[in-house]
Amino acid sequence: MKTHHYIFFTTVLFVILFYDQEVGLNLGLLGLIYTGLTLFKTNSENKTRTFYILLTTSILSGIAFAWYGDFPSFLALVSSILLLDYKAKNRNMKILFLMPVFVLNCFTSLCRIFKLDAWLPKRNMPGLWQKTLAFILIPLLLLSVFFGIYSSGSNHFASLFTDYELDLNLWQVFCLSVLGFFIAFNYWNYTVERLIYKNHYILDNDFQKDSQIPKATYSFLDLDAERISGVMSFLLLNILLIFFLITYNYEQFYETSKTPVQLSEETHERVNAVIMSIIMAILVIMFYFKSGFNFDPKAGSMKLLAKIWIVLNAVLVLSAAVKNYEYIMNYAFTYKRLGVFAFLFLSLIGLALTFIKIQKQKRNAFLFNTMAWYFYGTILVCSYINWGGLIMSENMKRKDFTLDYYFESVNFSERSLLKYADEKNDLQLRKRVLNKIKYEKNKPVLSKVMYYQTLK
């Protein structure tokens, strides 16, 4: 199959799957079909270990969206398929170029679509396709155009055809065709601009040989002055952070108990402060170790102080995690409180990668390239696990469990709610849950969310 075959096939498939349907099982199926076709279309030299990992995550993300149909699974599906297509054609390109490439293609495609010679076959078409185009498609197109012209000029002429009712929403078919073609064209026929290829080196993980010579970063500071500045800065920052750790942990674990509202506000403020502190810490280290100091034999003291600062920041993150865990144990699970763990986990990963960057003399781009994969992994974890069911099942064990609040704010918790209704003999709750499940089950097949189909 050629590129134009993939484009037209997936366009028709898009219309079939989404005509008169809501988004649900159909998008999951579309993602799985795109994944399968990408595997079939990719050259063997581009089928690397990374490609097969992305192939697996694309399949799992398609299943996850068919199962849940929520925003995290949608984000996982789109990011997985885009990454798969990106790596299928550019196995050595860094994934940070993914968004610029596809955003740029969405704009340039408005012009590239009309460059037919660039994506349609240049040689003569086979006899069947040639006859179909010449004898059916072109005459039908001309007939449709002149039918519209003549109908606007004569009511009697138009009534000969408008008195018949066609059970087909032509406007919806047209819109779906345009959207499906736009998606298919940009997926199967995207291009990486020459400018991006030329500047790909800026995201290399390792320094080039000419960058490994220690030299001053700025003309107004010589190398020795900059080195001393770095040592003093990291020494003072370590001392400051030690005092902050002491006061931070004292306020968290030893001060008198607060009201739930006060504790909630303080916990969020402190977690935000910790995350901001980690970001600033990484930026400071990136500033000092962006070039020459990675290879300066006299920068041992500065490297040691920077590593100590990283460890102290890791202790700060762990302190915040312990407090967040205590907060959850006292005041129940919520999406936001679980999300705090995700942010703190990413903060620890960032610190660990910063430590590796100093130890192995990597460029700053190493942090961004590697963190992008961890962000992607976090999206996958958020989409594959039923966090709503976990929140509901754990909170139902609490004495202060408020049913109405969690019924409205927690998704995919119907299984736990049915179990709770049976235990409490709450017929009204059971009826509310079953009505919601019945509504989901009565949707058309392609609009269904498979999670609800497994509930009874």
N, C-alpha and C positions, 0 to 999 in steps of 0.2 A: 504494500500500500504506500502511496505517495502522500506528501504532506496535505495536499488539497483533499484527498480522500478522508483523512482523519478529521479535517476541519468540517467538511460537509456531513460526515457521519455523526460526529458528536453534536453538531447543530441540530440535526433532525432528532437525535436522541434527547436533547435538552427540551425541545418542544413537546415530545411525547411524554416525558416524565413530569413536566410542570404544567401542562395544559389543564386548567380547571382544578388545580391542586394547591394546597398549602405546602410550605417547606417542611419536610419530614424525612420519611424513608427514601423519597426520590433523590434528595441531595446526597445521602449516604451511598445509594446505588450509583449515582453519577460519579462520585469520587472513586468508588471501587473500579468502575469501568475505565475512567481516565488512568488510574494506576495500572491496570492490566495492559492497556494500550501503550502506555509509556514503557513498560517492561518489554513489550513486543517490538517497539520501535527503536529502542536504544541500542547503539552499537556495542559489541562485546568489549571493546577496549575501555568503554566508559562504565562498565558494570563492575565497579569497585566495591570494596567492603562498605564504604559510606553509602553508596547507591543502594545496596541491599538492606542496610539498616533503615534508610529512608523509605524503601519499598515496604518494609514490614510496618513501620510507623504509619504509613499512608493507609495501609489495609486496616490496621487497628483503629485509626482515626475515622475511617469511613464507617466501620462497624459501630464505633462509639457515637457518631452522630445519628446513625440510624436508630440506636438504642435510646439516646437521651434527647437529641435535637435541640440542645441549648447552645448558648454563646460560646462557652469554653470548648465544647466539642467542634463547633463551627470553626473557631480560630485554629484548633489543632488540625482539622481537616485541610483548611486552606493553606496553612503554613507548611504542612507535610507535603502536599501535592506540588506546591510551588518550589519547595526545596528539591523534591525528587526530579522535577522537570529541569530545574537549574543545573543540578549535578549530572543529569543525563547527557547534557550537552557541553558542560564546562566543569570537568572533574577537578581541575586545579584552581578554579576561581574561589575566592573567599566569599562566605555567605553574607557578609556585610554589604556586598554589592547587589544582593538579591532585590531589595526594595527599589534602589535607583533604577535597576535594569527593567523591572516590570512596570514601575510607574512611568518611566520614559517610554516604554513600548505602548502603554495605553494611550498616550498622546500621539506618538508617531504613527500608530496603526491607522489613524484616521486618514493618513496620506498613503501608507503602505498598502492598504487594501486595494486602492485603485491602480497600483502598479502590478497589473495582472501577470505580466511576464515574469515577475520575481517569484510568484508562488503557484501559478498555474503552469502546467506542462507546456513547453515551447514546441515540442514536436506535434505532429498531427495526432488527433485523438483517435482511439479505436473506432471502428465503424459504428458500433452500437451507440456509444456516447455522442458521436458526431451526428447520427441520425436523430437521437433524442433531442439534442440541442437545436438542430436545424428544423425538424418537423414538428416538435411539441413545445419546447420552452420559449423559443423566440416568437412563434405565432401566438401563443397564449399571452405573452407579455404585451405584444402589440394589440391584441384583442382587448385586453383589460384596460389599456390606456384609452383606446378610442371608444370603448363602451362607457367609460366615465365621462368622456367629452360629449357623446351623443345623449347620454341620460340627462345631463345638465341642460340640454337644449330642448328636450321634448319630454313632457310628463307622460304622454301615452306610450312612448317608447320605453321609458323607465318602468312603467307599470306592468309591462309584459313580463318583467323579470322580478320586480319587487313584490308581487303578489304571492310569491312562493317563499316559504319560510325555511331557511337552511339552519339546521341545528349545529351551528359552528360559529364561534366568536372569532371572526376574521381579524379583528383588531388585536385580540389577545395573541392569536397565532403570529401575527406580524411582529408584535413587541417581543414575544419570546424568541422568535427567529433572529431578530436583530441582536438581542442580548446574548443568545446562545452562540451566534456567529462571532460576536465580539470576544466572548470568552475563549471560544475554540481557536480563533485566529491568533490571539495573543499567547495562548498556551503552546500551540503547535508550531507557530511561525515567529516566535520572538527572536530578536537580534540583540547582540551585545555591541554597543557602539565602540568604534575604534578608540575613542578617547578613554573609555573605561579600561580597555585592554592595555593601553599605553601606561596608565597610572595604577595598574594593579599592584605594582611593586610596593606602593605605600602601605599596604596591609601585610607585608611579609613579616613573619614572626622573628626572624633573625637579622642581625645587623650585617650589612655588607662590609667587606674588608676595609674599605676606605673610611668607614664610620667607626672603626674600632680603635682609632687613635685618640687618646685623651686630649681634649682641648676645651678651652673656655666656651661657655654657652653665649655669653654676651661680651661685647667689646669693652664695656666699662668695668668688667670684673675679670681679673686674671684667674687662672686655674686654681692657684693656691688659695686665693681669697674666697673663691666659690666653694672650695672644699671645706674650708674652715667655717664658712657660713652654714653649710649643710650639717656639719657636726654639731655646731651650737644650736641650730634649729631643732634637730632631732633630740638632742639632750634635753633642751627646755620642754619640748613637747612630751617627752617621756615623763619628766617630773610632773608636768601639769596633768597628764593623763592618770598618773598614779593617785594624785590627790582627788581627781574627779571620780576614779573608781571607788575610792574609800567613801566619799560623800554619797555617791550614787547608790552604792549597796546599803549604806546605813539608812538612807531615806526609804529604800525599797523594803528592807527586811526588818528594821529595828524601830522605826517610828510607830507612833500610836496608830491604831486602825482607823481607816477613813470610811465614810459612807460609800455605797456602791457607785454613786454618780461621781464623787470626788476621785475614787480609785480608778474609775474608767477614764476620766479626763487625764489624770496624772500618768496612767499607764500608756495611753496613746501619745501624750506629749514626750514621755521619756523614750519610747520606742522610736518616734520620729527623730528625736535628738540623736539617738544611737545610730540610726541609718544615715542621717546627714553627716555625723562624725566619721563614719566608715567611708562614705563617698569622698569627703574632704581628705581623709588620710591617704586614700589611694591616689587622689589627684596630686597631693604633695609629693608622694614617692615617685609618681610618674614624672613630675616636674624635674626632680633632681637626678633621676636615673633614666632619662630619655635618650642619652647618647654617651658621651665620653666617660662619665663616672662608672659605667658598667665595666670598663676595662682599665680604670686607673688603679695601679698597684698601691697607691697611697691612700685609697679610699676605704680601706678595711674597717676603720673605726666608724665611718659613716654608714657603711653597710650593716655593721653589727647593731648600731643604734636604730636603724630603720627596721631591722628584723625584730628587735625587742619591742618596738612600737607596734608592729603588726601583731605580735603575740598579745600585748596588752589590749589592743583593740578587739582581738578575738575573745579575750576574757570578758570584755564589756558586752559583746554580743551574747555570750553564754549567760551572763547575768540577766540581760533583758529577756532571754528565752525562758529562764527559770521563773522570772516574775510573771511572764505571760502564761506559763503553765499553771502557776499558783492562781492567777486571775481566772483562768478557765475552770479550775477545780472548785473555786468559790462561787463563780457566777455563770457557769454553764458555757457550752460551746456555741459559737456563732461563726459565720463565714469570715467576718473580719478578723476574729481572733485566730482562726486557723491561717488566714492570709498573713498575719504577722509572722508566723513561723516560716512561711515561704520566703518572705523578705529577709528575715534573719539568716535563713539558710543560704540564700544568694549572697548575703553580705559576707558570711564565712567563706564561701567559695571564692569571692572576690579577693579577700585577704590572703587565702591560700595561694591563689594564682599570682598575687603580687609578690609573695614570698618566693615563689618559683621563678618569677621574672628576674628578681635580684640574684637568686642563687645561680640560675642558668644563663644570665646575661641576655635576656630577651628584650625585644623592642616593646614599646607601649601597645602596638597593634596586637601583640600576643594576648593581652588582657581582653580586648574587644572581640577578637576572633573566637576566643575560647568561651567567654561569657555569653556570647550569642547562642552557642550550643546549649549552655545550661539554662538560659531563658526558654529556649525551645523545649528542653526536657521538662521544665516546670509547667509549661502549657500542656504538655502531654499528660503529666500526672494529674493536673487539675481536671482534665477532660475524661480520663479513663475511670476514675474512682467516683462512686456515688457519695459525695460529701454530705449531701442533704440527708440521705438515709443514715449516715454515721452520726450527724448532729442530732437528729430526732431520736435515734435509738439510745444515745447516751443521755440526752436531756430528760427523756421520759423516766429515768431512774431517780431523778431529783425530786425532793419534796416540794420545791418551789416551781415546778413545771407549769407553765402557762400555755394551755392548749391553743387558744385562739391566736396568740402571737405567732407561734411556730407553725400553725396550720397555714397561715397566710404568707409567711416569710421564708419558709424552707421548701425547696423543690425536691421532687422524687422521694418523698417520705411516706407515700401511701401504704406501703407494705407494713411499716412500723406502726402507722396510725390504725390500720385494721387490727393488728395484734393488740394494740392498746385499747381499742374499742371493745374487743372481745374480753380482755381482762377486766375492764371496768364495767362491762355490760352496758355500754353507752350506745344505744340504738340510733340516736340522733347523729352522733359522730360517724357511725358506720354508714348511715344513709348519705351523709355529705360526701364522704370519701368515695362511695360506690357511684354516686352521681357524677363525680368528676372523672372517674375511670370510665364510666359508660359514655360520657361525652367524647373522650379520647378514642375509645374503641369504635365509635360510630363514624369516625372520619373516613374518607375514601382511603383505599389501600395505600396509595403512594404518599398520602399525607400523614400516615400513622407514625406515632413514636413507639418503637417496639417495647420500650419499658412497660408501658401500660397494657400491652397485649399479654403479658405474663402474669398479670394480677387477676385475682378471682374474687 
